[in-house]
Amino acid sequence: MSVKLMCCALYRALLHEASRTPIDELQKGRLQNVIKNRFGQNAKIQSPWQIVTALELGYQSLQTLRDAVPGQSQALQRLSRFLNEFQVPATQISRSAAKENANATKLIKPTNVPVVWPRPDVPSVLSRPFPSVTGKRHIPKLVDTNGLPFLRFKKPQSPFLSRVLRDKIKLRQKRYDRIKLLEEQITLAETEDEWDKLLTRMHGIQDDGIFSIGWVTVPRDALQDIHQKLKADYGKTKELAVKMFEIVEKEEALVKDEELERGRRKLGRSKPLRSQNS
């Protein structure tokens, strides 16, 4: 079973037991908010030892809540002390509410923001070369930015193009970071699977439920999925680069043809003058 599934199961169990505790609704709401906030704070933990420590504290809290459901006095006392530690003064609540209102006001976007994405009537870059152009035809340059090809026709570069390239680079780097994290999780999960096999072989302990799929299954499937997405993106990028290279070659051929045509026209206009002079 993956660490992510264990955390999700623990999270649901804590919220479920918190709703069953014999305390008033206001205290239940505060308790559930504390659980949600704690899980939100721990969501970015990557160290295996910190994850194990957080899970142990979570299971201890779950046992306390289960003891408090039938009204066990010691569990209720621990729960009461825990809630008192997280009691927020009314002044702090009003300040936080005012801060949230101020942030919400800041998030309102103006309506007169200039549009940077292309209009629907703008033809795709892959529709080039155009049969005829106004003025002199310019040959685009095939440029590579971190493995992403694009055609540069002029400077400065389009803000839309810059944003697209930036988003693609960020997405690819995010996937590579995810691969590194999953590889570490797979190494840890393989040791957990070996431990489970040892318990089964020596003590006959075996779980036929959700744990039976093994710890390494989920991270390994996720790793394979990311590799498939990277492979698909690489294929699309290669296909796009080939099309853009063909566009550059066609533009170069059209420039040569148009230069020859302009030369013929000049030569045709100059012939009568030569015949007059002769």
N, C-alpha and C positions, 0 to 999 in steps of 0.2 A: 504494500500500500504506500503511495507517495506521501511525502510530507504535506503537500497541499491538501490532499484528501483528509489526512488526519486533522489538520488545522480547521478545515471546514466542518468536519464532524464534531470537533470539540466546540467550535463556535456555536453551532446549532444546539448542541446539548446544553451549553451554559445558558443560552437565552431561554431554552425550554424550561430548565429547572428554575431559573430566576422568575419566570411567570407563575410557578407553582408554589413559591415560598409564601408562608403565612404572614405577610407584611402588607401594609396599605398600598394602594395603587401608585401613590406618589413615590414611595420608596422603591417599588418595583420598576417604575420608569427610570429613576436615577440609577438603579443597579444595572439595568439593561444598557443605559447610555455609557456607563463605565466600561462594560464589557465591549461594546462597539468601539469605544475610543482606544482601549488597550489593544485590540486586534488591529485597528488602523495604524497605531504607532509601531507595532511589531511586524507590519506587512513587509517592510523593506529589509528585515534582518536576513543576512546571507550566511553568517557564520554557523556551521553545524552545531557548535557547542552552545551558542546563544539560542538556537532553535530548540535544542534539547532542554535547556533550562526553562525557556518560556513554556514549553509543553508540560514540563513537570509542575510548574506553578499553576498552569491551567487545569491540570487534572486534580491537583490538590483543592483548588477552588471549586471544581465540579463536585468533589466528594463532600465539601462543606455545604454546598447548596442542597445536595441530596439528603444530607443529615438534617438540614433545617426544614425540609418539606414536612416531615411528620411532627415537627415541633420540638426537636432535641434542643435542650436549653443551651448547651455549650456552643453548638453550631449557630444558634440564633444570636448569642452574645458576640461571637466572632464576626458574624455578618453585620451586626449593629455597629461594632467598632470600625469595621471596614467602611461602612457608609458614612460614618461621622468623619473619617479622615478625608473623604472626598466631598464633604459638604461645602458648597460655594456660597460666600456671602452675597446678600442681595445687591450691594453696591457693585460687586464685581460682575454680577449678571447683567446689570443695567449698562455697565461700561462695555461689556462684550457685545450686547445687543446694539448699542450705539455704533460700535466699531463695524459690525456686520452691515448695518444700514449704510454707513459711509462707504464701505467696500462695494456694496451693491450699486451705489450711485456712480462710483468710479467705473464700473463695468459696463455702463450704458454707452454704446458705441454711437458716434455721430452718423447721421444719414448721408452726409456729403463726402464720404470717403471715396477717393478716386478709384476707379475700377482698373485692376492690373491684369485681369485674365482676358484672353482674346474674345472678341465679339463673335456671335454665331455666323456672321457673314464673312469672316476672315477665313480664307482657304487654308487647308492643312499644308504644312511644309512638305509633306510627301507628295503633294499634287504637282510639285515642280518637276521639271522646268516649264515655264509658261511659253506657249508658242511665240508670242510677241510681247515686247515690253516697251514702255515709254522711255525714251532716252537710251543710254548705253547700258548694256547688260553687265551685271556684276557676278563674278563667280564666287559662290559661298566657300567658306573654309570649313573643312571637317575637323572639329575640335574634340578632344577627349579630356573629360574632367573626372578623375577618379574612376575610370572605367565606364563613364557614361558619355556616349557620343551625342553631339548636336551640331547643327549647321549655324555658323555665324555669318550673317550677311552684312552687318554693320555694327558700329559702336556708337553709343553705349549699349550694353546688352539689355534685352528686355527684362523688366522686373518680374514678369510672369515666368520667363525661362529660368531666371535665377532662383525663384522660389521653388519651381518644380525640381531643379537639380539639387537644391539644398534638402528638400523633403526626401528625395530618393536616397541621398547619401546618409541622412539620419536613420532612415528605415533600415538600410543595409547594415549600418554599424550597430543598430539595436539588435538585429538578428544575430550578428557575430558575438555580441556580448551575451545574448541568450544562450548561444551554443556553448560558450565557455562555462556558464553557470550550470547548464544541464549536464555537461560532462563531469563536473564536480559532484553533482547530485547523483549521477549514475554510479560513480565510484563509491560514494557513501551507501547507496542503495544496494549495491552488490554485497557489501559487507553485512548489511542487515539481512539479506536473503540467505547468506551463508550461516548467520547466527540462527535464523529460523529453521534451516535444515538441520543444524546441530541439535536444536531443542527437540525437533521431531525424531531424529535418529536416537538420541540418548534417553529422552524422557517421554516420547510418544505424544508430545504437545503438537496439535495441528489445528489450524483454523480453516473451516470450510466456508467462511463468509467472504467479505470483501477483501480481507487480508490474503486470501488464497491466491490472488493474481500475482503476488510478489511486489516487492518495493521498486524494482527496477523497470517494471513494465511501463508505467506512465511517463517518466522522464525519457525513456528510450523512444517511445512513440512520438513524444513532442520533439525530440532531436531529429528524428527521421522526417517529420513534417517540415521543420525549418530547412533542412537540407533540400527537400523537394522544392520548396518555394524559391530558394536561392538558385537552384538549377533551372527552374522555369524562367526566372528573371534573367539569368545569364543567356538563355536561348533567345528571349525576346530582344535583349540588348544587342546580341550578335546579328539577329535578323534586321534590326533597325539600322545598325552600322552599315550593313551591306547595301540597304536601300539608299542611305544617305550618300554613300560612296558612288553609287550609280548616278545619283542626281548631280554630283559634282562633275562626273565625266560627261554627262549629257550637256550640262551648262557650258563646259569648256568647248565641246564640239559646236554648240550653237554660237558661242562667241567667235570662233574661227570662221564659221559660215557667214555670220553677219559682217565681220571685218572684210571678207572677200567680196561680199555684196556691195559694201560701201566703196571698196576700191574700184569695182566695175563701174559703179555710177559716176565716180569722179573721172574715171578714164573716158566714159561715154560723153561727159560734158566737155571734156578738154579736146576731143577729136575734131569738132568743127573749127575750133580756133586754130589748130595746127594746119588744117586744110586752107583756111583763109590766108594765113601767113605765107604759105607756100605759093 
